[in-house]
Amino acid sequence: MRRLAANCIVRSQLRWAIEEEIPLEGYTKTVEDNVFNNELCPETRREYAKGKGHELEGRRAHMRALHSSSALVVNVFDYWRRQDRIQDIASCCGAEGIVTGMEFEKTHPINGVRRTPPHLDVEFAGLIPLAIESKFTESYHRKTRRSNEDTHLDVYLEWRYIWDEVPKTRSLAEGIVQQSGMKTDFEYLDVPQLIKHILGLSCCCGRRFSLLYLWYKVDSTEANRHEEELDRFCTYIGDEISFRAMTYQDLFSSIQSIPDVAPAYVQYLKRRYFSST
């Protein structure tokens, strides 16, 4: 299966690593080789270490991959934690009001359902929490068929009370389950994952939260299809929850307008992620 946009990202990241003379063994030799300033904030490291994503440990630690989505998240967001300026980056992402904290790999268990809840890439705490689901190459990994085992949404649909706050989302989930095993309405957008995030957040916060879908755009037919599916998802859920999509390119543009940002940080992001793709 051709994945032209994803391959473009992989080639771009490899070119950056070669130009920067980053030691490679397939992946980078260490996680630190793959992140800005060659270090993780201790609090950030602890949050990833307790997560279920195998990001930091082992020969195939995900954050050592040049095309790693978690490395992209850390490279964009961890700087602001180190600078004690999380309000600035949260505001760029559309957070409402005063932000009181930031957490990577945040989970919200779904009441009564004994399954591992999906991990949010970033969450900003506040009166109205802002949760972020981030995508790098994942937006371009096309899946034309999904079985019930892929989505697990049929399991969640057995628990009617967890959908009380989000009936439109339930209707969408029912449609996805009915299509499982066939070509679905969504080939690029991971709607089951978004639905699980919505369930976890609504169990915790009711409807008083915002969910931001943050994705990396490579001009391509695949990206156009992905955007069409995002529009369709928004139509399905309507104003049931506060949901928005933003590209990393737009976020980077906003970051560059923040006063007193370290030039080294901006240049790192620009050279690595925003110079050519």
C-alpha positions as CSV (number, residue, x, y, z in Angstrom):
1,M,0.0,0.0,0.0
2,R,1.4,3.4,-1.0
3,R,1.9,5.9,1.7
4,L,3.4,8.8,-0.1
5,A,2.9,11.5,2.5
6,A,4.1,9.3,5.4
7,N,7.2,8.3,3.3
8,C,7.8,12.0,2.7
9,I,7.9,12.6,6.4
10,V,10.3,9.7,7.0
11,R,12.7,10.9,4.3
12,S,12.6,14.5,5.6
13,Q,13.4,13.3,9.1
14,L,16.3,11.1,7.9
15,R,17.7,14.0,5.9
16,W,17.6,16.2,9.0
17,A,19.4,13.6,11.1
18,I,22.1,13.2,8.5
19,E,22.6,17.0,8.2
20,E,22.8,17.3,12.0
21,E,25.1,14.3,12.2
22,I,22.8,12.5,14.6
23,P,24.1,8.9,15.4
24,L,21.7,6.4,14.0
25,E,21.1,2.7,14.5
26,G,17.9,2.5,12.6
27,Y,16.5,4.7,15.4
28,T,18.6,7.3,17.2
29,K,21.0,5.7,19.7
30,T,19.2,7.4,22.7
31,V,16.0,9.2,23.3
32,E,18.0,12.3,24.1
33,D,19.5,12.3,20.6
34,N,15.9,12.7,19.3
35,V,14.7,15.7,21.4
36,F,15.5,19.4,21.6
37,N,18.5,20.3,23.7
38,N,19.2,16.5,24.2
39,E,17.2,16.3,27.4
40,L,13.7,15.7,28.7
41,C,12.3,17.5,31.7
42,P,12.3,15.1,34.6
43,E,8.6,15.5,35.1
44,T,8.0,14.7,31.4
45,R,10.2,11.6,31.6
46,R,8.2,10.3,34.6
47,E,4.9,10.8,32.7
48,Y,6.1,8.9,29.7
49,A,7.7,6.2,31.9
50,K,4.4,5.4,33.6
51,G,2.5,5.3,30.3
52,K,1.7,2.2,28.2
53,G,3.3,3.3,25.0
54,H,6.8,1.9,25.5
55,E,8.2,5.3,24.5
56,L,11.4,5.4,26.5
57,E,12.8,1.9,27.1
58,G,14.1,-0.9,25.0
59,R,15.9,-1.3,21.7
60,R,12.8,-0.2,19.9
61,A,11.7,2.6,22.2
62,H,9.2,4.6,20.2
63,M,10.6,8.0,21.0
64,R,13.9,7.0,19.4
65,A,12.3,6.8,16.0
66,L,13.0,9.9,13.9
67,H,9.3,9.9,12.7
68,S,8.0,9.4,16.3
69,S,4.8,11.2,17.1
70,S,5.8,11.4,20.8
71,A,9.2,13.0,19.9
72,L,7.3,15.6,17.9
73,V,5.0,16.3,20.9
74,V,7.9,16.6,23.3
75,N,10.0,18.8,20.9
76,V,7.1,21.2,20.6
77,F,5.7,21.2,24.1
78,D,8.4,20.3,26.6
79,Y,10.3,23.5,26.1
80,W,7.4,25.5,27.6
81,R,7.3,23.4,30.7
82,R,11.1,24.0,31.2
83,Q,10.5,27.7,30.8
84,D,7.5,27.7,33.1
85,R,5.4,29.2,30.3
86,I,2.8,26.6,29.6
87,Q,0.1,29.3,29.4
88,D,1.8,30.7,26.3
89,I,1.7,27.4,24.4
90,A,-1.7,26.5,25.8
91,S,-3.1,29.8,24.5
92,C,-1.7,29.0,21.0
93,C,-3.6,25.8,21.1
94,G,-6.9,27.6,22.0
95,A,-7.1,26.9,25.8
96,E,-9.7,28.9,27.6
97,G,-8.9,30.8,30.7
98,I,-6.0,30.2,33.1
99,V,-4.0,27.0,32.7
100,T,-2.9,25.4,35.9
101,G,-0.8,22.5,34.6
102,M,0.3,20.4,31.7
103,E,0.6,16.6,31.5
104,F,1.8,14.2,28.8
105,E,0.2,10.7,28.3
106,K,-2.9,11.7,30.3
107,T,-5.6,9.1,30.7
108,H,-9.3,9.2,31.7
109,P,-10.8,5.8,32.6
110,I,-14.2,5.2,31.2
111,N,-16.5,4.3,34.1
112,G,-17.2,0.6,34.3
113,V,-15.3,-0.5,31.2
114,R,-12.3,-2.7,31.9
115,R,-10.1,-1.7,29.1
116,T,-6.9,0.4,29.0
117,P,-8.1,4.0,28.3
118,P,-6.4,5.7,25.4
119,H,-3.6,8.1,26.3
120,L,-4.0,11.7,25.4
121,D,-0.7,13.2,24.1
122,V,-1.1,16.4,26.1
123,E,-3.6,17.8,28.4
124,F,-3.7,21.3,29.9
125,A,-5.5,21.6,33.2
126,G,-7.8,24.5,34.0
127,L,-11.5,25.4,34.5
128,I,-12.1,23.9,31.0
129,P,-9.4,21.3,30.4
130,L,-7.9,21.2,26.9
131,A,-7.0,17.7,25.7
132,I,-4.8,17.2,22.7
133,E,-4.6,14.1,20.4
134,S,-1.5,14.5,18.2
135,K,-0.7,12.8,14.8
136,F,2.5,12.8,12.7
137,T,2.7,10.1,10.1
138,E,-0.4,8.3,11.6
139,S,-2.7,10.6,9.6
140,Y,-1.5,8.9,6.4
141,H,-1.7,5.2,7.4
142,R,-4.8,4.2,5.5
143,K,-7.0,1.5,6.9
144,T,-9.7,0.5,4.4
145,R,-11.1,-2.3,6.7
146,R,-11.7,-2.5,10.4
147,S,-12.9,-5.5,12.4
148,N,-14.6,-5.2,15.8
149,E,-11.3,-6.2,17.3
150,D,-9.7,-3.1,15.8
151,T,-12.3,-0.7,17.2
152,H,-13.6,-2.4,20.3
153,L,-16.5,0.1,20.2
154,D,-19.0,-2.7,20.4
155,V,-17.8,-3.3,23.9
156,Y,-18.3,0.3,24.9
157,L,-21.8,0.3,23.4
158,E,-22.9,-2.3,25.9
159,W,-22.6,0.3,28.6
160,R,-25.4,2.7,27.8
161,Y,-24.9,5.1,30.7
162,I,-21.4,6.2,29.6
163,W,-23.0,7.8,26.5
164,D,-25.5,9.9,28.4
165,E,-23.6,13.2,27.7
166,V,-22.8,12.3,24.1
167,P,-25.7,10.7,22.2
168,K,-24.5,11.9,18.8
169,T,-21.2,10.3,19.5
170,R,-23.0,7.1,20.4
171,S,-24.8,7.2,17.0
172,L,-21.5,7.6,15.2
173,A,-20.0,4.7,17.2
174,E,-23.0,2.5,16.3
175,G,-22.4,3.3,12.6
176,I,-18.7,2.4,12.8
177,V,-19.5,-0.9,14.5
178,Q,-22.1,-1.8,11.8
179,Q,-19.4,-1.1,9.1
180,S,-16.7,-3.1,10.9
181,G,-15.3,-5.8,8.6
182,M,-16.1,-3.7,5.5
183,K,-14.8,-0.5,4.0
184,T,-15.7,2.2,6.5
185,D,-16.6,5.9,6.2
186,F,-13.2,6.8,7.7
187,E,-10.1,5.5,6.1
188,Y,-7.5,8.0,7.4
189,L,-9.0,9.5,10.5
190,D,-8.9,7.2,13.6
191,V,-12.5,7.9,14.7
192,P,-12.7,5.0,17.2
193,Q,-9.7,6.5,19.1
194,L,-11.3,9.9,19.1
195,I,-14.6,8.4,20.4
196,K,-12.8,6.7,23.3
197,H,-11.1,10.0,24.2
198,I,-14.5,11.7,24.2
199,L,-16.0,9.0,26.4
200,G,-13.1,9.3,28.9
201,L,-13.3,13.1,29.0
202,S,-17.0,13.1,29.3
203,C,-16.9,10.6,32.2
204,C,-14.5,12.9,34.0
205,C,-15.7,16.4,32.9
206,G,-19.2,16.1,31.5
207,R,-19.2,18.4,28.5
208,R,-16.9,20.9,30.1
209,F,-13.7,20.2,28.2
210,S,-12.2,20.9,24.8
211,L,-10.5,18.3,22.5
212,L,-7.9,19.5,20.0
213,Y,-6.9,17.2,17.1
214,L,-3.3,18.4,16.2
215,W,-1.9,16.9,13.0
216,Y,1.0,17.4,10.7
217,K,0.1,18.3,7.2
218,V,1.9,17.3,4.1
219,D,0.3,18.7,0.9
220,S,-1.1,15.6,-0.7
221,T,-4.2,13.8,-1.8
222,E,-4.0,11.9,1.4
223,A,-4.1,15.1,3.5
224,N,-7.1,16.3,1.5
225,R,-8.9,13.0,2.2
226,H,-7.9,13.3,5.9
227,E,-9.4,16.9,6.0
228,E,-12.6,15.7,4.4
229,E,-12.9,13.0,7.0
230,L,-12.3,15.6,9.8
231,D,-15.1,17.8,8.4
232,R,-17.4,14.8,8.3
233,F,-16.5,13.8,11.9
234,C,-17.4,17.4,13.0
235,T,-20.7,17.2,11.2
236,Y,-21.6,13.9,13.0
237,I,-20.9,15.2,16.5
238,G,-22.1,18.8,15.8
239,D,-21.8,21.0,18.9
240,E,-22.1,18.1,21.3
241,I,-18.6,18.7,22.5
242,S,-15.9,21.4,21.9
243,F,-13.8,19.8,19.2
244,R,-11.3,21.5,16.9
245,A,-8.6,20.5,14.5
246,M,-5.3,22.4,13.9
247,T,-2.2,21.6,11.9
248,Y,1.3,21.7,13.4
249,Q,2.2,24.1,10.7
250,D,-0.4,26.6,12.1
251,L,0.7,26.0,15.6
252,F,4.4,26.7,14.7
253,S,3.3,29.9,13.0
254,S,1.7,31.0,16.3
255,I,4.7,30.0,18.3
256,Q,6.9,32.2,16.2
257,S,4.8,35.2,17.2
258,I,5.2,34.6,21.0
259,P,7.6,37.2,22.5
260,D,11.0,36.1,23.9
261,V,11.1,32.6,22.5
262,A,14.6,31.1,22.5
263,P,15.9,31.4,18.9
264,A,17.5,27.9,19.3
265,Y,14.2,26.3,20.0
266,V,12.5,28.0,17.0
267,Q,15.3,27.1,14.7
268,Y,15.4,23.5,15.8
269,L,11.7,23.1,15.0
270,K,12.0,25.0,11.7
271,R,15.0,23.0,10.5
272,R,13.6,19.7,11.6
273,Y,9.9,19.9,10.9
274,F,8.9,23.0,9.0
275,S,11.6,23.7,6.4
276,S,10.4,21.9,3.4
277,T,7.6,19.3,3.7
